[in-house]
Amino acid sequence: MTFSALWSRRGHALGAALALTLAAASPALCQTPPAPAAADAKEAPKQDPSTVLAKVDGEEITAGDVAVASEDLEQSMSSMTEPQRRDYALNYLIDLKLAARAAEKDKLGDSDEFKKRLAYLKDRALMEELLQREAKAAVTDERLHKLYDETAKNLKPEEEVHARHILVKTEDEAKKVEERLAKGEDFAKVANEVSIDPGSAKQGGDLGFFARGQMVPAFEETAFKLEPGKVSDPVKTQFGYHVIKVDEKRTRPIPPFEQVRPQIENYVVRTAQQDLVLKLRNDANVERTDAGKPLAPPVPLPGADGAEAAPQPDAPK
């Protein structure tokens, strides 16, 4: 694993909670946006839900039916264009109708096992409808902005370093790099020529901004001690020998609300749904028989009794 790969993996692991998102977000770390769809993959026009798209032995399949199926098939169709998604879902529904009729003809729906499964699926669908309604009610601009402001207010200022490095295998090679830089050669040019870190060499050794805890200790200690514009002596790590240059230091900026809105919405929705389920449990008389008792204490739902508190402003580690 390269030095850049390790750094990248550590950085990506920071986004699990809202506070870490607020703390870690930085334009330098943003991924390249996905390429636009091909020119022939034009977005399909919106259809009225009552529009009939197909008939199976006279039974109609509407655009509304396709919309419902598309929600269920979302994961299978994630890489498709909108016209492809609609066609895929329509074909699925046609096959579904044909298979269901064949199953009914063979009386497969009359078994006790099938009736139990049908009852389970009905309960699950109703639960999903209830949770979706709760999610829609929970996501308001006022609530999202309040959570953002409270979290951002508690974030502690943290220093970040924008650094470059040239990674080589031996100390002798590192000293030769030092000599070239001392003679006035451009750091980015030398990095592009000799650095063995493929993750940064082609960018002139550029690692972007990073905070404490995102680099291996020896590298991090040197980088944070260096003044902007200065170049370090060779630094040894498990990856080899690094020559480090600090371009800039700054206090980590807090990303704007719109940049982290999806993460805030996800947290608000998850919390509202968990609170609803806990209330339903508390209001109901739930009894486990001896045969149904858990083998170990039940794992609390995230958000229950502090199992997952509101996002905390700790710095990423």
C-alpha positions in Angstrom: 0.0 0.0 0.0 1.3 3.4 -0.9 1.7 6.3 1.4 -1.1 8.2 -0.4 -3.4 5.2 -0.3 -3.0 4.9 3.5 -3.6 8.6 3.9 -6.7 8.5 1.6 -8.2 5.5 3.5 -7.7 7.3 6.9 -9.3 10.5 5.5 -12.3 8.6 4.0 -13.0 6.9 7.4 -13.7 10.3 9.0 -17.1 10.9 7.4 -19.3 8.6 9.5 -20.7 11.4 11.8 -21.9 14.9 11.1 -19.3 16.6 13.3 -16.6 14.7 11.5 -18.1 15.8 8.2 -18.1 19.4 9.3 -14.6 19.1 10.6 -13.1 17.2 7.6 -14.8 18.8 4.6 -12.4 20.7 2.4 -12.4 21.6 -1.3 -8.9 20.0 -1.6 -10.3 16.6 -0.6 -13.4 16.6 -2.7 -13.7 13.9 -5.3 -14.0 14.6 -9.0 -17.7 14.8 -9.9 -19.0 11.9 -12.1 -18.8 12.3 -15.8 -22.0 13.4 -17.5 -24.1 10.7 -19.1 -23.6 10.0 -22.8 -25.2 12.3 -25.3 -27.7 9.6 -26.4 -28.8 9.0 -22.8 -31.4 11.8 -22.6 -33.6 12.0 -19.6 -37.0 10.5 -20.1 -40.0 12.9 -19.9 -42.1 12.6 -16.7 -45.2 10.5 -17.2 -48.6 10.6 -15.6 -48.9 7.7 -13.1 -52.1 6.6 -14.9 -50.3 6.2 -18.3 -50.6 2.6 -19.5 -47.2 1.3 -20.5 -48.0 -2.4 -21.2 -50.7 -5.0 -20.9 -50.3 -8.6 -19.8 -53.2 -10.6 -21.1 -55.3 -7.5 -20.8 -54.1 -6.5 -17.3 -52.6 -3.0 -17.4 -49.2 -1.9 -16.1 -49.0 1.8 -15.5 -46.3 4.4 -15.1 -47.3 4.5 -11.4 -46.7 0.7 -11.1 -43.2 1.2 -12.7 -42.4 4.0 -10.2 -43.3 1.7 -7.3 -41.2 -1.2 -8.7 -38.3 1.2 -9.4 -38.0 2.0 -5.7 -37.6 -1.7 -5.0 -35.1 -2.2 -7.8 -33.1 1.0 -7.0 -29.9 -0.9 -6.2 -30.0 -3.0 -9.4 -30.5 0.1 -11.6 -28.0 2.5 -10.0 -25.8 2.8 -13.0 -28.6 3.1 -15.6 -29.9 6.1 -17.4 -33.5 7.1 -16.7 -34.9 5.5 -19.9 -33.0 2.3 -19.1 -34.4 2.3 -15.6 -37.9 2.6 -16.8 -37.5 -0.1 -19.4 -35.8 -2.4 -16.9 -38.6 -1.9 -14.3 -41.3 -2.4 -16.9 -39.7 -5.7 -18.1 -39.5 -6.8 -14.5 -43.2 -6.1 -13.9 -44.2 -8.0 -17.0 -42.2 -11.0 -15.8 -43.6 -10.6 -12.3 -47.2 -10.6 -13.5 -46.6 -13.8 -15.6 -44.8 -15.6 -12.8 -47.4 -14.6 -10.2 -50.2 -16.0 -12.4 -48.3 -19.2 -12.9 -47.9 -19.5 -9.1 -51.6 -18.8 -8.5 -52.5 -21.4 -11.1 -50.4 -23.9 -9.1 -52.1 -22.7 -5.9 -48.7 -21.8 -4.3 -50.4 -18.9 -2.5 -52.6 -21.4 -0.5 -49.8 -22.7 1.8 -49.4 -21.6 5.4 -45.8 -20.7 4.7 -46.8 -18.4 1.9 -49.5 -16.7 4.0 -47.0 -16.1 6.8 -44.5 -14.6 4.3 -47.3 -12.4 2.8 -48.3 -11.2 6.3 -44.6 -10.3 7.0 -44.2 -8.4 3.8 -47.4 -6.5 4.5 -46.2 -5.5 7.9 -42.8 -4.5 6.5 -44.4 -2.4 3.8 -46.6 -0.6 6.4 -43.6 0.0 8.6 -41.7 1.5 5.7 -44.6 3.8 4.9 -44.7 4.9 8.6 -41.0 5.6 8.7 -41.1 7.5 5.4 -43.9 9.7 6.7 -41.8 10.4 9.8 -38.8 11.2 7.7 -40.7 13.7 5.6 -42.1 15.4 8.7 -38.6 15.6 10.4 -36.7 17.3 7.6 -37.4 21.0 7.9 -35.1 23.8 7.0 -35.4 25.2 10.5 -34.4 21.9 12.1 -31.5 21.3 9.7 -30.1 24.8 10.2 -30.4 24.5 14.0 -28.4 21.3 14.1 -25.8 22.7 11.7 -25.4 25.9 13.8 -25.2 24.0 17.1 -22.6 21.6 15.8 -20.5 24.2 14.0 -20.5 26.4 17.1 -18.9 23.7 19.2 -16.2 22.8 16.7 -12.7 23.7 18.0 -10.3 25.5 15.6 -7.8 23.0 14.2 -4.7 23.6 12.2 -4.2 22.1 8.8 -1.2 21.8 6.7 -1.0 21.9 2.9 2.2 19.9 2.1 4.0 18.2 -0.7 6.4 15.3 -0.5 8.9 13.3 -2.5 9.1 9.7 -1.5 12.2 7.6 -2.4 13.4 4.2 -1.2 16.8 5.0 0.4 18.4 7.8 2.4 21.0 8.3 -0.3 18.3 9.0 -2.8 16.7 11.4 -0.4 20.0 13.3 0.0 20.3 13.6 -3.8 16.8 15.0 -3.9 17.9 17.6 -1.2 20.9 18.5 -3.3 18.7 19.1 -6.4 16.3 21.3 -4.4 19.2 23.2 -2.9 20.4 24.1 -6.3 17.0 25.6 -7.1 15.2 22.9 -9.0 11.4 23.1 -8.7 10.0 20.8 -6.0 7.0 19.7 -8.1 9.3 18.9 -11.1 11.6 16.7 -9.0 8.6 15.0 -7.4 7.1 14.2 -10.8 10.5 12.7 -11.9 11.6 10.6 -8.9 8.8 10.1 -6.3 7.7 6.5 -5.9 4.3 7.5 -4.5 2.0 7.2 -7.5 -0.8 8.9 -5.6 0.9 12.2 -5.5 3.9 12.2 -7.8 2.0 13.3 -10.9 0.6 16.2 -8.9 4.0 17.4 -8.0 3.9 15.6 -4.7 0.8 17.5 -3.6 -1.1 16.0 -0.7 -3.5 18.8 -0.2 -4.6 19.9 3.2 -4.6 17.5 6.1 -5.1 17.7 9.9 -3.4 15.9 12.7 -4.2 12.2 12.8 -4.4 11.7 9.1 -0.7 11.0 8.4 1.8 8.5 9.9 3.3 10.0 13.0 6.9 10.8 11.8 5.6 12.5 8.7 2.9 14.4 10.5 5.3 15.7 13.2 7.7 17.1 10.7 5.1 18.6 8.5 3.4 20.5 11.3 6.8 21.9 12.6 7.9 23.2 9.2 7.2 26.8 8.3 5.5 27.5 4.9 8.0 27.5 2.1 10.5 25.4 4.0 11.8 21.9 3.0 12.5 19.2 5.5 15.5 16.9 6.0 14.7 13.3 4.9 12.0 11.7 7.1 12.0 7.9 7.5 8.7 6.0 7.6 7.6 2.5 6.8 7.1 3.7 3.2 10.6 4.9 2.7 12.3 8.4 2.9 10.3 11.6 2.5 11.4 15.1 1.6 8.6 17.3 2.7 7.7 20.9 1.7 4.9 22.9 3.4 3.1 25.2 1.1 0.6 26.7 3.5 -1.0 26.5 7.0 -4.5 27.4 7.9 -7.2 26.9 10.5 -9.6 24.3 9.2 -12.6 26.0 7.6 -16.1 24.9 8.4 -17.9 23.8 5.2 -21.0 25.7 4.3 -24.4 24.4 5.2 -25.4 23.3 1.6 -22.2 21.2 1.3 -23.1 19.0 4.3 -26.9 19.2 4.1 -27.3 15.6 2.8 -25.4 14.3 5.9 -27.4 16.5 8.2 -30.7 15.3 6.6 -29.6 11.7 7.0 -28.8 12.2 10.7 -32.1 13.9 11.3 -34.1 11.3 9.5 -32.3 8.4 11.3 -32.8 10.0 14.7 -36.5 10.7 14.1 -37.2 7.2 12.9 -35.4 5.6 15.8 -37.2 7.8 18.3 -40.5 6.7 16.8 -39.7 3.0 17.1 -38.5 3.5 20.7 -41.8 5.3 21.5 -43.8 2.5 19.9 -41.9 -0.1 22.0 -42.3 1.9 25.2 -46.1 2.4 24.6 -46.7 -1.3 23.8 -46.9 -4.3 26.1 -44.2 -6.5 24.6 -43.5 -9.9 26.3 -41.0 -12.5 25.3 -41.7 -16.1 26.3 -39.0 -18.3 27.8 -38.5 -19.7 24.3 -38.1 -16.3 22.9 -35.8 -14.7 25.5 -32.6 -13.2 24.0 -29.3 -15.1 24.6 -27.6 -11.8 25.5 -28.7 -8.3 26.5 -30.3 -6.7 23.4 -28.1 -4.2 21.5 -29.7 -0.8 21.9 -30.8 1.0 18.8 -28.5 3.8 17.7 -29.9 6.9 19.4 -31.4 5.0 22.3 -30.1 5.9 25.8 -27.1 7.7 24.3 -26.0 4.8 22.1 -25.5 7.3 19.3 -25.7 10.8 20.6 -25.9 13.9 18.5 -22.8 14.5 16.3 -19.8 15.5 18.5 -17.3 18.1 17.5 -14.2 16.0 18.1 -11.4 16.2 15.7 -11.0 13.2 13.3 -8.5 10.6 14.5 
